[in-house]
Amino acid sequence: MPELIANIDVDDLARAEAFYTAALGLRLGRRFGADAVELVGASARLFLLAKPAGTAPYDGAASGRGYARHWTPVHLDFAVADLAVALASARAAGAVLERDVASYAFGRMAMLADPFGHGFCLIEFGPGGYDAGLAPEA
């Protein structure tokens, strides 16, 4: 079975390491020189990759990397035991809450952005988890 590894491009590796360790309680696994770190403590390893703003994301790219808030159909969700505590930690570390905490049949969710423009969610599952359904509660 393949192992999920999440890579996040950032323009300031030290700042990103400080954010993800403070916001989510992850911890340093390994350093790979000045260009990458491995963070552990989640169910998948998270690698932060130093990719300066303006550099090409791939050969022939029409524009360079930008770290203003951006959108991608792939984002990270972090399941947490206590949403209020996790949200306070994330915001204190520099995350921006982009929408009020919402309640769903499966539990509660906060939508945020990290300091590098990446969207992510914090989810506190209720007793039924996703099996309870995805519909917003009225």
N, C-alpha and C positions, 0 to 999 in steps of 0.2 A: 504494500500500500504506500502511495507517495506521502511524503511529509510536507505539510504546508509551511512555507517560510514567507513572511511578509517583508518586503523591502520598501522603505520610504526614503525618497530623495529629499534632501534638505540642503539649505545653503550655509548653515552654521551647525556643524556637528556637535560642538560642545553645548550650544544652546538647546539643540534637539535632545541630546542625552539628558540634560537637566530637566527639560519639560516632561519627557516620557517617564523618567524615574519619579519625579514629584507628582505628576498628574495621575499616573496609573499604578504607582508602586512597583514598576518593573525594576530590574537590577542589571548591572553590567555583567555580561557573560564573558565576552572576549573583545579585544581591540585588534583591528587589522590595520596597523599603521595609523596614518593621519586621515584616512579616507573612509573608514567604516567601523562601526561597533555593532556587537550583537547584544541585544537586551533579552533577558529571560524572565520568567515569572508568569507568563501567560501560557495558554495551551499550545501556542505556536511561537517559535522564535521570531523576534522582530529585529531586522537589520536596518540601521540608519546609515545612509550612504551620502557622503559629502559630494554634492553636485552644485557648483556655484551658479547663482542666477545668471542668465544670459547664455550659458553653455548649451550646445545642441543636445537634445535628448536622444537623437539618433542621426546617423549620417544622412545628409540631405534635408534635414528638418527646415521648414520655412521660418521658424522662429525659435528662440532660445527658451530655456526654462524660466518660468516666472513663479514667484511665491506669494503673489497676492491670492486672495480666495479664489479658488477655481472649482470646477465640478468634474467629476468622473463617475461613471456608472459602477466602479469598484471602490468600495470604502471598507473601513474596518469597524466592526461592532465589538464592544467589550462588554461581556456579561459581568455584572457586579452584584455583590450581596446587598449593598445599601446604596441606592442611587443618590440620596442626599449627601452622603459622605463622599462618594466618588465624584459627584458634580462639584462639590466645594473644593476638593483637591485639584481637579482639572482646571477650574476657573482660577484658583490661586496660583497655579503654575503658568497661566497665560492663555488657556483655552477660552474661546468665545462661544457662549450659548446662543445659538442661532434661532431657536424657537422654544417657546415655553415647554416645559416637561409635559408630555402627552401620555394619557392612559389608554391602553388597549386591552383587549380581552386577554392577551398573553402576559401583560404586566405594564411597566412604565418605561418610557424612553426619553432621553435627552439627546438632541442633535447639536453637535458642536463643530468648531473648526480649531485645529491646532495653530500655533503661531506661523506655520509654513504654508497655510492655505488648504491643508488637507481636511476634508470632512470626516467625522467619525461619530459614532453613537455610543452612548452608555445605556445599557438595558438592564433593568431589574425585573427578572421573570417572576410572575405570580405562580401560584401552585400548579396550574396546568401547563405553564410554558406555552410554546407555540401551538401545542395541541389544543389550547383553549380558543384559538382563532386569532386572526390578524386585524379584525375590525376595530376601529377606534371606539372607545366607550363614549356614550352620549352624556 
